């Protein structure tokens, strides 16, 4: 993937819109969650992807963890063949 194919943002509306267009839900890896409001490793939970131990959370909780950890959202709109892409990862803003 070339750098021009990916984008980086910390804008909550952009991230939420990208995920929801792909039927993604905000989630954390349950084994890393520290209980209510305790953070954890963020994920976008897509239907049909069998990643175990994901716990869906609210967008509010998702963005609280996102902001507290100074993260950026690296994502791709389309694959090389023009299909909708679900590629993303969280990167540190430091």
C-alpha distances in whole Angstrom, upper triangle without the diagonal:
4,7,8,7,8,12,14,18,21,23,24,25,21,20,23,22,19,20,23,21,20,23,22,25,25,26,26,26,30,31,30,31,35,37,37,35,34,30,28,24,23,21,20,22,21,24,24,22,24,24,27,29,27,30,29,30,31,28,31,31,27,27,30,28,25,27,29,26,25,21,18,16,12,11,9,12,11,9,8,12,13,14,14,12,13,10,12,14,16,17,20,21,23
4,5,5,7,11,13,17,20,22,24,25,21,20,24,23,20,21,24,23,22,25,24,27,27,28,28,29,32,33,32,33,36,38,39,36,35,32,30,26,24,23,23,25,24,27,27,25,28,27,30,32,30,32,31,32,32,30,32,32,28,28,30,29,25,27,29,26,24,21,18,16,13,12,10,13,12,11,10,13,14,16,16,14,16,13,14,15,17,17,20,20,22
4,5,6,8,10,14,17,19,22,22,19,18,22,21,18,20,24,22,22,25,24,26,25,27,27,28,32,32,30,32,35,37,37,34,33,30,28,25,23,22,22,25,24,27,28,26,28,27,30,31,29,31,30,30,31,28,30,30,26,25,28,26,23,24,26,24,21,18,15,14,10,11,10,12,13,13,12,16,16,18,17,15,16,13,13,14,15,15,17,17,19
4,6,7,11,14,18,19,21,21,18,18,21,20,17,20,23,21,21,25,24,26,26,28,29,30,33,35,33,34,37,38,38,36,35,31,30,27,25,23,23,25,25,28,28,27,30,29,32,33,31,32,31,31,31,28,30,31,27,26,29,28,24,25,28,26,23,20,17,15,12,11,9,11,11,12,11,15,14,16,16,14,16,14,14,16,17,17,19,19,22
4,7,10,14,17,18,20,20,16,16,19,18,15,17,20,18,18,21,20,23,23,25,26,27,31,32,31,32,35,36,36,34,34,30,28,25,23,21,20,22,21,24,25,23,26,26,29,30,28,30,28,29,29,26,28,29,25,24,28,26,23,25,27,25,23,20,16,14,10,9,6,8,8,8,8,12,11,13,12,11,13,11,12,14,16,16,19,20,22
4,7,10,14,15,17,17,14,13,17,16,13,15,18,17,16,20,18,21,20,22,23,24,28,29,27,29,31,33,33,30,30,26,25,22,19,18,17,20,19,22,23,22,25,23,27,28,25,27,26,26,26,23,25,25,22,21,24,23,19,21,24,21,19,16,12,10,7,5,5,7,9,10,11,14,13,14,13,10,11,9,9,11,13,13,16,16,19
4,7,10,12,14,14,11,11,14,14,11,14,17,16,16,19,18,20,19,21,22,24,28,29,27,28,30,32,31,28,28,25,24,21,18,17,17,20,20,23,25,23,26,24,27,28,25,26,25,24,24,21,23,23,20,18,21,21,17,18,21,19,17,14,10,8,6,5,6,8,11,13,14,17,16,16,14,12,13,11,9,11,12,12,14,14,17
4,7,9,12,13,10,10,14,14,12,14,17,17,17,20,18,19,18,20,20,22,26,27,25,25,27,29,28,25,25,22,21,18,16,16,16,19,20,23,25,23,26,24,27,27,24,25,23,22,22,19,20,21,17,15,18,17,14,15,17,16,13,10,6,5,4,6,9,11,14,16,18,21,19,19,17,14,14,12,9,10,9,9,11,10,14
4,5,8,10,8,8,11,12,11,13,16,16,17,19,17,18,16,18,19,22,25,27,24,24,26,27,26,23,23,20,20,18,15,16,15,19,20,23,26,24,26,24,27,27,23,24,22,21,20,16,17,18,15,13,15,15,12,12,15,14,11,9,6,5,7,8,11,13,16,18,21,23,21,21,18,16,15,14,11,11,10,10,11,10,14
4,6,9,8,8,11,13,12,13,16,17,18,20,17,17,15,17,18,20,23,25,22,22,23,24,23,20,20,17,18,16,14,15,15,19,20,24,26,24,26,24,26,25,22,22,20,18,17,14,14,15,12,10,12,12,9,8,12,11,9,7,5,6,9,11,14,16,19,21,24,27,24,24,21,19,17,16,13,12,10,10,11,9,13
4,6,5,6,9,10,11,13,14,16,17,19,17,17,15,18,19,22,25,27,24,23,25,26,24,21,22,19,20,19,16,16,15,19,20,24,26,25,27,26,28,27,23,23,20,18,16,13,13,15,13,10,13,14,11,10,14,14,12,11,9,9,11,12,15,15,19,22,25,27,24,23,20,19,18,17,14,14,13,14,14,13,16
4,6,5,6,9,10,11,12,14,16,16,14,14,12,15,17,20,22,25,22,21,23,23,21,18,19,17,18,17,14,14,13,17,18,21,24,23,25,24,25,24,21,20,17,15,13,9,10,12,10,7,10,12,9,10,13,14,13,11,10,9,13,13,16,16,20,23,26,28,25,24,20,19,17,17,14,15,13,15,16,15,18
4,5,5,6,8,10,10,12,14,15,14,14,13,16,19,22,24,27,25,24,26,25,23,21,23,20,21,20,17,16,15,17,18,21,24,23,26,25,27,26,22,21,18,16,14,10,12,14,12,10,14,15,13,13,17,18,16,15,13,12,14,14,16,15,19,22,25,26,23,22,19,18,17,18,16,17,16,18,19,18,22
4,6,5,6,9,10,11,13,14,13,14,14,17,19,22,25,27,25,25,27,27,25,23,24,21,21,20,16,16,14,17,17,20,23,22,25,24,26,26,22,22,19,18,16,12,14,16,14,12,16,16,13,14,18,18,16,14,12,10,11,10,12,11,15,18,21,23,20,19,16,15,14,15,13,14,14,16,18,17,21
4,6,5,6,9,10,11,12,10,11,10,13,15,18,21,24,22,21,23,24,23,20,21,18,18,16,13,12,10,13,14,17,20,19,22,20,23,22,19,18,16,15,14,10,12,14,11,10,13,14,11,13,16,16,14,12,10,7,10,9,11,11,15,18,21,23,20,19,15,14,12,12,10,11,11,13,15,15,19
4,6,5,6,8,10,10,9,9,9,12,15,18,21,24,22,21,23,23,21,19,21,18,18,17,13,12,10,12,13,16,19,18,21,20,22,22,18,17,14,13,11,8,11,13,10,10,13,14,12,14,17,17,17,14,13,11,13,12,14,13,17,19,23,24,21,19,16,15,13,14,13,14,14,17,18,19,22
4,6,5,6,9,10,10,11,12,15,18,21,24,27,25,24,27,27,25,23,25,22,22,20,16,15,12,14,14,16,19,19,22,22,24,24,20,20,17,16,14,11,14,16,14,13,17,18,16,17,21,21,20,17,15,12,14,12,13,11,15,18,21,22,19,17,14,14,13,14,13,16,16,19,21,21,25
4,6,5,7,9,8,11,12,15,18,20,23,26,24,24,27,27,26,24,25,22,21,19,15,13,10,13,12,15,17,17,20,20,22,23,19,20,17,17,16,13,16,17,14,14,18,18,16,18,21,20,19,16,14,11,11,9,9,8,11,14,18,19,16,14,10,10,9,11,10,13,14,17,19,20,23
4,5,5,6,5,7,8,11,14,17,20,23,22,21,24,24,23,21,22,19,19,17,13,10,7,9,8,11,14,14,17,16,19,19,16,16,13,14,13,11,14,15,12,13,17,17,14,17,20,19,19,16,14,11,12,10,11,11,13,15,19,20,18,15,11,10,8,10,10,12,13,17,19,20,24
4,5,5,5,7,9,13,16,19,21,24,24,23,26,25,24,22,24,21,21,19,16,13,10,10,9,11,15,15,18,18,21,21,17,17,14,14,13,11,14,16,14,15,18,19,17,19,22,22,22,19,18,15,16,14,14,13,15,18,21,22,19,16,13,13,11,14,13,16,17,20,23,23,27
4,6,7,10,13,16,19,22,24,27,27,26,29,29,27,26,27,25,24,22,18,16,12,13,11,12,15,16,19,20,23,23,20,20,17,18,17,15,18,20,17,18,21,22,20,22,25,25,24,21,19,16,16,13,13,10,12,15,19,18,15,13,10,11,10,13,14,17,18,21,24,25,29
4,5,9,12,14,18,19,22,25,25,24,28,27,27,26,27,24,22,20,17,14,10,10,7,9,11,12,16,16,19,20,17,18,15,17,17,15,19,20,17,18,22,21,20,22,25,24,24,21,19,15,15,12,12,10,11,14,17,17,15,12,8,9,7,11,12,15,17,20,24,25,28
4,7,10,13,16,18,20,23,23,23,26,25,24,24,25,22,21,20,16,13,9,8,6,7,10,11,14,15,18,19,15,16,13,14,14,14,17,18,16,18,21,21,20,22,25,25,25,22,20,17,18,15,15,14,15,17,21,21,18,15,12,12,10,13,14,17,18,22,25,26,30
4,7,9,13,15,17,20,20,19,22,22,21,21,22,19,18,16,12,9,6,5,4,7,10,10,13,13,15,16,12,13,10,12,12,11,15,15,13,15,18,17,16,19,22,21,22,18,18,14,15,13,14,14,16,17,21,21,19,16,13,12,9,12,12,14,15,19,21,23,26
4,6,10,13,14,18,18,16,19,19,18,17,18,16,15,14,11,8,5,5,7,9,12,12,14,13,15,14,10,10,7,8,8,8,12,12,10,12,15,15,14,18,19,19,20,18,18,15,17,15,17,17,19,21,24,25,23,20,17,15,12,14,13,15,15,19,21,23,26
4,7,11,12,16,15,13,16,16,15,14,15,12,12,11,8,6,5,6,9,12,15,14,15,13,15,13,10,9,6,6,6,6,9,9,6,9,12,11,11,14,16,16,17,15,15,13,15,15,17,18,20,22,26,27,25,22,19,17,14,15,13,13,13,16,18,20,23
4,7,9,12,11,10,13,13,13,13,13,10,9,8,6,5,6,6,10,12,15,13,13,11,11,10,6,5,4,5,8,9,11,9,7,11,12,11,11,15,16,15,17,15,16,14,17,17,19,20,22,24,27,28,27,24,21,19,15,16,14,13,13,16,18,20,23
4,6,9,8,7,10,11,12,11,10,8,6,5,5,5,8,9,12,15,17,14,14,11,11,8,6,5,7,7,10,11,13,10,8,11,12,10,11,14,14,14,16,14,16,15,17,18,21,22,25,25,29,30,29,27,23,21,17,17,15,13,12,15,17,19,21
4,6,6,7,10,12,13,14,12,10,6,5,7,7,10,10,13,16,17,14,13,9,8,6,5,6,9,10,14,15,16,13,12,15,15,12,14,17,17,15,18,16,18,17,19,19,22,24,26,26,29,31,30,27,25,22,18,18,16,14,14,16,18,21,22
4,5,5,8,9,11,13,11,10,7,8,10,10,13,12,16,17,18,16,14,11,9,5,5,5,9,10,14,16,17,14,13,17,16,14,16,19,18,17,21,19,21,20,22,23,26,27,29,29,33,34,33,31,28,25,21,21,19,18,17,20,21,24,25
4,6,8,10,13,14,12,11,8,9,11,13,16,15,19,20,21,18,16,12,10,7,8,9,13,14,17,19,20,16,16,19,18,15,17,20,19,18,21,20,22,22,24,25,27,30,31,31,34,36,35,33,30,27,23,23,21,19,18,20,21,24,25
4,6,9,12,12,9,8,5,6,9,11,15,15,19,21,22,19,18,14,13,10,10,10,13,13,16,18,18,14,14,16,15,12,14,17,15,14,18,17,19,19,21,23,26,28,30,30,34,35,35,32,30,27,23,22,20,17,15,17,18,21,21
4,6,8,9,6,6,4,7,9,12,15,15,19,21,22,20,19,15,14,10,10,9,11,11,14,15,15,12,12,14,13,11,13,16,14,14,17,17,20,20,22,24,27,29,31,32,35,37,36,33,30,27,24,23,21,18,17,19,19,21,22
4,7,7,4,6,7,10,12,15,18,19,23,25,26,24,22,19,17,14,13,12,14,13,15,17,16,12,13,16,14,11,15,17,14,14,18,18,22,22,25,27,30,32,34,35,38,40,39,37,33,31,27,27,24,21,19,21,20,22,23
4,6,5,8,9,13,14,16,19,19,22,24,26,24,23,20,18,14,13,11,13,11,14,16,15,12,13,16,14,12,16,18,16,17,20,20,23,24,27,28,31,33,35,36,40,41,40,37,34,32,28,28,25,23,21,23,23,25,26
4,5,8,10,14,14,17,19,19,23,24,27,25,24,21,20,16,15,12,12,10,11,14,12,9,12,14,12,11,15,16,15,17,20,20,23,23,26,28,31,32,35,36,40,41,40,37,34,31,28,28,25,24,21,23,23,25,26
4,6,9,13,13,16,18,19,22,24,27,25,25,22,21,17,16,13,13,10,11,12,10,7,9,11,8,8,12,13,11,13,16,17,20,20,24,25,29,30,33,35,38,40,38,36,32,30,27,27,24,22,19,21,20,21,23
4,7,10,12,15,18,19,23,25,27,25,24,21,20,16,15,13,14,12,13,14,13,9,11,12,10,8,12,13,11,12,15,16,19,20,23,25,29,30,33,34,38,40,38,36,33,30,27,26,23,21,18,19,19,20,21
4,7,8,12,14,16,20,22,24,22,22,18,18,15,13,12,12,10,12,13,12,8,8,10,8,5,9,11,9,9,13,13,16,17,20,21,25,27,30,31,34,36,35,33,29,27,23,22,19,17,14,16,15,17,18
4,6,9,13,14,18,21,22,19,19,15,15,12,10,10,12,11,13,14,14,10,9,12,11,7,10,12,11,10,13,13,16,16,18,20,23,26,28,29,32,34,33,31,28,25,21,20,17,15,13,14,14,17,18
4,7,10,12,16,19,20,17,16,13,13,11,10,10,12,12,14,14,15,12,10,12,12,9,9,13,12,10,13,11,13,13,15,17,20,23,25,25,28,30,30,27,24,21,18,17,14,11,9,12,12,15,17
4,7,10,13,16,18,15,16,13,13,12,9,10,10,10,12,11,13,10,7,9,11,8,8,11,12,10,12,10,12,11,13,14,17,20,22,23,26,28,27,25,21,19,15,14,11,9,8,11,12,15,17
4,6,9,13,14,12,13,10,12,11,8,9,9,10,12,11,14,12,9,11,14,11,10,14,15,14,15,12,13,11,12,13,15,17,19,20,23,25,24,21,18,15,12,12,9,8,9,12,14,17,20
4,6,10,12,10,12,10,13,13,9,10,9,10,11,11,14,13,10,12,15,13,12,16,17,16,17,14,14,11,12,12,14,15,17,18,22,23,21,19,15,13,9,10,9,9,10,14,17,19,22
4,7,9,7,9,8,10,11,7,9,7,10,12,12,16,15,12,15,17,16,15,19,20,19,21,18,18,15,16,15,16,17,18,19,23,24,22,19,16,14,11,12,12,12,14,18,20,22,25
4,6,6,9,9,12,13,11,12,11,13,15,15,18,18,15,18,20,19,18,22,24,23,23,20,19,16,17,14,15,15,16,17,20,21,19,16,13,12,9,11,12,14,16,19,22,25,28
4,6,8,10,12,14,12,13,12,15,17,17,21,20,18,21,23,22,22,25,27,26,27,24,23,20,20,18,18,18,18,19,22,22,21,17,15,14,11,14,15,17,19,23,26,28,32
4,6,9,12,14,13,15,15,18,20,20,24,23,21,24,26,25,24,28,29,28,29,26,25,22,22,19,19,19,19,19,22,21,21,17,15,15,12,15,16,18,21,24,28,30,33
4,6,9,12,11,13,13,17,19,19,23,22,19,22,24,22,22,26,27,25,27,23,23,20,19,17,18,18,18,18,21,21,21,17,16,14,11,13,14,15,18,21,25,27,30
4,6,9,9,12,13,17,20,21,24,22,20,23,25,23,23,27,27,26,28,24,24,22,22,20,21,22,22,21,24,25,25,21,19,17,14,16,16,17,19,23,26,29,31
4,7,7,10,12,15,18,19,22,20,18,21,23,20,20,24,24,23,25,22,22,20,20,19,20,22,22,22,25,26,25,22,20,18,14,15,15,15,17,20,23,26,28
4,6,9,12,15,19,20,23,20,18,22,23,20,21,25,25,23,26,23,24,22,23,22,24,25,26,25,29,29,29,26,24,21,18,18,18,18,19,22,24,27,29
4,6,10,13,16,18,20,17,16,20,20,18,19,23,22,21,24,22,23,22,23,23,25,27,28,27,31,32,31,28,26,23,20,20,19,18,18,21,23,26,28
4,6,9,13,15,17,14,13,16,18,15,16,20,20,19,22,19,20,19,20,20,22,24,25,25,29,30,29,26,23,21,17,18,16,16,16,19,21,24,26
4,6,10,12,14,12,11,15,16,14,16,19,19,19,21,20,21,19,21,21,24,25,27,27,31,32,31,28,25,23,19,20,18,18,17,21,22,24,27
4,7,9,12,10,9,13,14,13,15,18,18,19,21,19,20,18,20,20,22,23,25,26,30,31,29,26,23,21,18,19,17,17,17,20,22,24,27
4,7,8,6,7,10,11,11,12,15,16,17,19,17,19,17,20,20,23,24,26,28,31,32,31,28,24,23,19,20,18,18,17,20,21,23,25
4,5,5,6,9,10,11,12,14,15,17,18,17,18,17,20,20,23,23,26,28,32,33,31,28,24,23,20,21,19,19,18,21,21,22,25
4,5,5,6,8,10,10,12,14,15,16,15,16,14,18,18,20,20,24,26,29,31,28,26,22,21,18,19,17,17,15,18,19,20,23
4,5,5,6,9,10,11,12,14,15,15,16,16,19,20,23,23,27,29,33,34,31,29,26,24,21,22,19,19,17,19,20,20,22
4,6,5,6,9,10,11,12,14,14,16,16,19,20,23,24,27,29,33,35,32,30,26,25,21,22,19,18,16,18,18,19,21
4,5,5,6,9,10,11,12,11,13,12,16,17,20,21,24,26,29,31,29,27,23,21,18,18,15,14,12,15,15,16,19
4,5,5,6,8,10,10,10,11,11,15,16,19,21,24,26,29,31,29,27,24,22,19,19,16,15,12,14,14,14,17
4,5,5,6,9,10,11,13,14,18,19,23,24,28,30,33,35,33,31,27,25,22,22,19,17,14,16,15,15,17
4,6,5,6,9,9,12,13,16,18,22,24,27,28,31,34,32,30,27,24,21,20,17,15,12,13,12,13,15
4,6,5,6,6,8,9,13,15,19,20,24,25,28,31,29,27,24,21,19,18,14,12,9,10,10,10,13
4,5,5,6,9,11,15,17,21,22,26,28,31,33,31,30,27,24,22,21,17,15,12,12,10,10,12
4,6,8,11,14,17,20,24,26,29,31,33,36,34,33,30,27,24,23,19,17,13,13,11,11,12
4,5,9,12,15,18,22,24,27,28,31,34,32,31,28,25,22,21,17,14,10,10,8,8,9
4,7,10,13,16,20,22,26,27,30,32,31,30,27,24,22,20,16,14,10,9,6,5,7
4,7,10,13,16,19,22,23,26,29,27,26,23,21,18,16,13,10,6,6,5,5,8
4,6,10,13,16,19,20,23,26,24,23,21,18,16,14,10,8,6,5,6,6,10
4,6,10,12,15,17,20,22,21,20,17,14,12,11,7,6,5,6,9,9,13
4,7,10,13,14,16,19,18,18,15,12,11,8,5,5,6,7,10,11,14
4,7,9,11,14,16,15,14,11,8,8,6,4,7,9,10,14,15,18
4,6,7,10,13,11,11,9,6,7,6,6,10,12,14,17,18,21
4,7,10,11,9,9,6,5,8,8,9,13,15,17,20,21,24
4,7,8,5,5,5,5,8,9,11,15,18,20,23,24,27
4,5,5,5,6,5,9,9,12,15,18,20,24,25,28
4,5,7,10,9,12,12,15,18,21,22,26,27,30
4,6,9,10,13,14,17,20,24,25,29,30,33
4,7,8,12,13,16,20,23,25,28,29,32
4,6,10,11,15,18,22,24,27,28,32
4,7,9,12,16,19,21,25,26,29
4,6,9,12,16,18,22,23,26
4,6,10,13,16,20,21,25
4,7,11,13,17,19,22
4,7,10,13,15,18
4,6,10,12,15
4,7,9,12
4,6,9
4,5
4
